[in-house]
Amino acid sequence: MEAYKDTGLPFKKIYSGKVRELYAIEDEVWLMVATDRVSAFDFILPTPVPGKGCVLNQLSLFWFRYFGGIIEHHVIEGRFDHFPKSIRTFSCLRGRSVLIRPVKKLPIECVVRGYLAGSGWKEYQETGAVCGIKLPQGLRLSDRLTYPIFTPATKEEKGKHDQNITFEEMVAITGEPIANYLREKSLQLYQEACQYAESRGIIIADTKFEFGQIGNKIILIDEIFTPDSSRFWEKDKYQPAKPQESLDKQYIRDYLEAINWNKKPPVPGLPEEVVRKTAEKYAKIYQILVGQEVIW
C-alpha cells in the first residue's frame, strides 16, 4: 500500500495540520483529509505509515455515530460514494476523508486520564499532582486512578509544545460555563467509551478531545478515540507498575526515546520494521473495536 503523505488537491486549502488537511468545498462544507503523516513530540516525522489516515478517519466515524445521542459533531457525510462528484474523482480519498461543517476551534485539548501514564506520570513524579489535581501518594506507572480526571492542555500550532494547564487556567481562557461544559462532556464520553472498549477487551488509559463552536453551540470535532489520540491497552496483557504494550502511537514514541533523539531537528525517519508494526497495531485496534476490517 502506498502512503498518502501530502494531498495536493485542487481545492482551496484552509488548514494543514500535522496529520489532517482542510479544504473549503462550499460556503458551509469543508473537506477534511487524514493523511498518513506521523507526528511525535510536536514534529512531523519524514516517514509516513501507509493506511494510518484511513484508520483514524474510519474509527472516528464509528465513534461519532456511537455518541450521536450525547453530543453533536462536525460530520456532514462520511460515505465517500455520497460525496460531490468533484471529490469522488480522487479515489485516493476513499476511506480517509469526510465532509464537515465549518467550525471555530476552541484552543484547548480536553484530556481525560483513567490511568497514570505519559506526561501525567512524569508530572506526578515531580509534583504528586497532574494539572493541579493532587493524587494519592505511592501511585505507580500505569496504575488505574480511583476515578478519571480531566487534565486540559493548551492547543498549540505546529512546532510548539502543548502545555498542560490547570482547570482554573482553562477557565481564564474559555470562561467558566464553557470550561464546565467541556469537562462534563469529556468525562462522560470517556466513561461511556471505556465501558464499550472493556467489553471488547481494551483499556482506554487516556484520551484527548477537541471541540469547536458554531454560533453558541459547542460540538465535537477532529478525531475521537483513535490510536493517535488515545492509549489503548489489551486487558489480558495489562500489568501495573510497568510500561504497557500498546495499540497506539506510543510504540513510535518509545522507538524515538530508545534511539535517544533529542527532540530537535533533524527529525529521524522510522525503520521499515517500526512502520510495519505501527500499521499492524492501528489496523488491529480498529478491528477489535469496530468488529470489521478497515477500508483501504
C-alpha positions as CSV (number, residue, x, y, z in Angstrom):
1,M,0.0,0.0,0.0
2,E,1.3,3.4,-1.0
3,A,1.4,6.0,1.8
4,Y,-0.7,9.2,1.4
5,K,1.5,11.9,2.7
6,D,0.6,15.2,1.0
7,T,-2.9,15.6,-0.6
8,G,-2.1,18.5,-3.0
9,L,-5.8,18.6,-4.1
10,P,-7.1,21.3,-6.4
11,F,-9.4,22.8,-3.8
12,K,-9.0,25.8,-1.6
13,K,-6.8,24.7,1.3
14,I,-7.7,26.4,4.5
15,Y,-5.6,24.5,7.0
16,S,-2.7,22.0,7.1
17,G,-2.0,20.3,10.4
18,K,0.3,17.6,11.5
19,V,-1.9,14.9,10.1
20,R,-5.1,16.4,8.6
21,E,-5.7,18.9,5.9
22,L,-8.9,21.0,5.4
23,Y,-10.3,22.3,2.1
24,A,-13.3,24.6,1.5
25,I,-15.7,22.9,-0.9
26,E,-18.7,25.1,-0.4
27,D,-19.6,28.0,1.9
28,E,-20.8,25.6,4.6
29,V,-18.9,22.5,3.7
30,W,-15.3,21.6,4.3
31,L,-13.4,18.5,3.3
32,M,-11.1,17.0,6.0
33,V,-8.5,14.6,4.8
34,A,-6.5,12.3,7.2
35,T,-3.0,11.8,5.6
36,D,-0.6,9.0,6.6
37,R,1.8,11.5,8.2
38,V,3.0,10.8,11.6
39,S,3.8,13.3,14.4
40,A,5.6,12.8,17.6
41,F,6.9,15.2,20.2
42,D,5.4,18.0,18.2
43,F,7.3,17.2,15.0
44,I,6.1,15.6,11.7
45,L,8.3,12.6,11.0
46,P,9.7,12.2,7.5
47,T,8.4,8.6,7.3
48,P,4.6,8.1,6.9
49,V,2.7,4.9,7.9
50,P,0.7,3.6,5.0
51,G,-3.0,3.4,5.7
52,K,-2.8,5.2,9.0
53,G,-5.1,8.0,7.9
54,C,-7.8,5.5,6.9
55,V,-7.8,4.1,10.4
56,L,-8.0,7.5,12.0
57,N,-10.9,8.6,9.8
58,Q,-12.9,5.4,9.9
59,L,-12.5,4.9,13.7
60,S,-13.5,8.5,14.3
61,L,-16.6,8.0,12.2
62,F,-17.5,4.9,14.2
63,W,-17.3,6.8,17.5
64,F,-19.1,9.9,16.1
65,R,-22.0,7.6,15.2
66,Y,-21.8,5.8,18.6
67,F,-22.0,9.1,20.5
68,G,-24.5,10.8,18.3
69,G,-27.1,11.0,21.1
70,I,-24.7,12.5,23.6
71,I,-23.2,15.4,21.7
72,E,-23.3,16.9,18.2
73,H,-20.3,16.6,16.0
74,H,-19.0,18.3,12.8
75,V,-19.5,15.4,10.4
76,I,-21.9,16.0,7.5
77,E,-21.1,13.0,5.4
78,G,-18.6,10.1,5.8
79,R,-19.7,7.9,2.9
80,F,-17.3,8.6,0.0
81,D,-19.9,7.5,-2.6
82,H,-22.2,10.3,-1.4
83,F,-19.5,13.0,-1.8
84,P,-19.8,15.5,-4.6
85,K,-18.5,14.2,-7.9
86,S,-15.7,16.8,-7.9
87,I,-14.3,14.9,-4.8
88,R,-15.1,11.4,-5.9
89,T,-12.8,11.9,-8.9
90,F,-9.9,11.5,-6.4
91,S,-10.3,7.8,-5.5
92,C,-7.2,8.2,-3.2
93,L,-9.5,10.0,-0.7
94,R,-11.8,7.0,-0.2
95,G,-11.7,5.9,3.4
96,R,-9.6,8.8,4.6
97,S,-11.8,11.8,4.1
98,V,-15.0,13.3,5.5
99,L,-17.2,16.3,4.8
100,I,-17.6,18.5,7.8
101,R,-19.3,21.7,9.0
102,P,-17.1,24.8,9.3
103,V,-16.4,25.5,13.0
104,K,-14.4,27.8,15.2
105,K,-11.9,25.6,17.0
106,L,-11.6,26.1,20.8
107,P,-7.9,26.4,21.8
108,I,-8.0,23.6,24.4
109,E,-7.1,19.9,24.3
110,C,-9.6,18.2,26.6
111,V,-7.6,15.3,28.1
112,V,-9.1,12.6,30.3
113,R,-6.9,10.2,32.2
114,G,-8.1,7.0,33.8
115,Y,-4.6,5.6,34.3
116,L,-1.2,7.2,35.1
117,A,0.9,7.3,32.0
118,G,2.7,9.7,29.6
119,S,3.1,13.3,30.7
120,G,0.7,12.7,33.6
121,W,3.1,10.1,35.0
122,K,6.1,12.5,34.6
123,E,4.2,15.4,36.3
124,Y,3.0,13.1,39.1
125,Q,6.6,12.0,39.8
126,E,7.7,15.7,40.1
127,T,4.8,17.2,42.0
128,G,2.4,14.5,43.2
129,A,-0.3,16.1,41.0
130,V,-1.5,16.2,37.4
131,C,-2.6,19.6,36.1
132,G,-3.2,20.8,39.6
133,I,-5.1,17.7,40.7
134,K,-3.5,16.2,43.8
135,L,-3.3,12.4,43.6
136,P,-2.7,9.8,46.3
137,Q,0.9,9.1,47.2
138,G,2.6,5.9,46.1
139,L,1.0,5.5,42.7
140,R,3.0,3.6,40.1
141,L,3.4,3.8,36.4
142,S,0.2,2.6,34.6
143,D,-1.8,2.4,37.8
144,R,-5.5,2.8,37.5
145,L,-6.8,6.0,39.1
146,T,-9.6,6.0,41.6
147,Y,-11.7,7.9,39.2
148,P,-11.0,9.5,35.8
149,I,-9.5,13.0,35.9
150,F,-9.9,15.9,33.5
151,T,-6.5,17.5,32.7
152,P,-6.7,20.2,30.0
153,A,-3.8,21.4,27.8
154,T,-3.4,24.4,25.5
155,K,-3.8,23.6,21.8
156,E,-0.7,24.9,20.1
157,E,0.1,25.2,16.4
158,K,2.7,23.1,14.6
159,G,6.2,23.3,16.1
160,K,5.0,24.4,19.5
161,H,4.5,22.3,22.6
162,D,1.0,21.8,24.0
163,Q,1.2,22.8,27.7
164,N,-0.7,21.1,30.5
165,I,-2.7,23.6,32.5
166,T,-5.0,23.6,35.5
167,F,-8.7,23.8,35.2
168,E,-8.6,27.4,36.6
169,E,-6.2,28.4,33.8
170,M,-8.6,26.9,31.4
171,V,-11.5,28.9,32.8
172,A,-9.4,32.0,32.2
173,I,-9.1,31.1,28.5
174,T,-12.6,29.9,27.8
175,G,-14.8,31.3,30.6
176,E,-16.4,29.2,33.3
177,P,-19.6,28.0,31.5
178,I,-17.6,26.6,28.5
179,A,-14.9,25.1,30.7
180,N,-17.5,23.3,32.9
181,Y,-19.3,22.0,29.8
182,L,-16.2,20.7,28.2
183,R,-15.1,18.9,31.4
184,E,-18.5,17.4,31.9
185,K,-18.8,16.1,28.3
186,S,-15.2,14.9,28.1
187,L,-15.6,12.8,31.3
188,Q,-18.9,11.4,30.0
189,L,-17.5,10.5,26.6
190,Y,-14.5,8.8,28.2
191,Q,-16.5,6.8,30.7
192,E,-19.0,5.6,28.1
193,A,-16.2,4.6,25.7
194,C,-14.3,2.8,28.4
195,Q,-17.4,0.6,29.1
196,Y,-17.7,-0.3,25.4
197,A,-13.9,-0.8,24.9
198,E,-13.6,-3.0,28.0
199,S,-16.4,-5.2,26.7
200,R,-14.1,-5.8,23.7
201,G,-11.0,-6.5,25.9
202,I,-9.4,-3.0,25.6
203,I,-8.4,-0.5,28.2
204,I,-8.5,3.2,27.2
205,A,-5.8,4.6,29.5
206,D,-6.3,8.2,28.5
207,T,-7.6,10.2,25.6
208,K,-8.0,13.7,24.3
209,F,-10.8,15.6,22.6
210,E,-11.1,18.8,20.6
211,F,-14.3,20.9,20.5
212,G,-15.4,23.7,18.3
213,Q,-18.2,26.3,18.1
214,I,-20.9,27.0,15.6
215,G,-22.5,30.2,16.9
216,N,-23.2,29.5,20.6
217,K,-23.3,25.7,20.1
218,I,-20.3,23.6,21.2
219,I,-19.7,20.4,19.1
220,L,-17.2,17.6,19.0
221,I,-14.6,17.9,16.2
222,D,-11.4,16.5,14.7
223,E,-10.9,12.8,15.8
224,I,-12.1,10.7,18.7
225,F,-10.8,7.6,20.4
226,T,-8.2,6.9,17.8
227,P,-4.7,5.4,18.3
228,D,-3.3,8.9,17.6
229,S,-5.4,10.5,20.4
230,S,-5.7,7.7,22.9
231,R,-3.7,5.0,24.7
232,F,-5.1,1.5,24.1
233,W,-4.0,-1.4,26.2
234,E,-5.2,-5.0,25.9
235,K,-6.9,-6.0,29.2
236,D,-5.4,-9.5,29.3
237,K,-1.8,-8.1,29.0
238,Y,-2.2,-5.3,31.5
239,Q,0.3,-5.2,34.3
240,P,0.6,-2.2,36.6
241,A,3.9,-0.7,37.7
242,K,5.5,-1.1,34.2
243,P,5.1,0.3,30.7
244,Q,2.3,-1.3,28.7
245,E,2.4,-2.9,25.3
246,S,0.0,-0.6,23.5
247,L,-2.0,-0.5,20.3
248,D,-1.4,3.2,19.5
249,K,1.2,5.8,18.7
250,Q,3.1,5.2,21.9
251,Y,5.0,2.5,20.0
252,I,6.6,5.2,17.8
253,R,7.3,7.4,20.8
254,D,9.1,4.5,22.5
255,Y,11.2,3.9,19.5
256,L,12.2,7.6,19.3
257,E,13.1,7.6,23.0
258,A,15.1,4.4,22.6
259,I,17.4,5.9,19.9
260,N,17.9,8.9,22.2
261,W,16.6,11.5,19.8
262,N,17.0,15.0,21.4
263,K,13.5,16.1,20.1
264,K,15.1,18.7,17.9
265,P,15.7,18.9,14.1
266,P,16.8,17.0,12.2
267,V,13.8,14.7,12.7
268,P,14.7,11.0,12.3
269,G,12.9,8.7,10.0
270,L,11.4,5.4,11.0
271,P,12.8,2.0,10.0
272,E,10.7,-0.3,7.9
273,E,10.0,-2.7,10.9
274,V,8.6,0.2,13.0
275,V,6.4,1.4,10.2
276,R,5.1,-2.2,9.6
277,K,4.4,-2.8,13.3
278,T,2.7,0.6,13.7
279,A,0.4,-0.1,10.7
280,E,-0.4,-3.6,12.2
281,K,-1.2,-2.0,15.6
282,Y,-3.5,0.6,14.1
283,A,-5.4,-2.0,12.0
284,K,-5.7,-4.3,15.0
285,I,-7.3,-1.8,17.3
286,Y,-9.8,-0.8,14.6
287,Q,-10.7,-4.5,14.1
288,I,-11.1,-5.1,17.8
289,L,-13.3,-2.0,18.5
290,V,-15.4,-1.9,15.3
291,G,-15.5,-5.7,14.6
292,Q,-14.6,-5.4,10.9
293,E,-11.6,-4.6,8.7
294,V,-10.5,-1.1,7.7
295,I,-11.5,0.1,4.2
296,W,-8.2,0.9,2.5
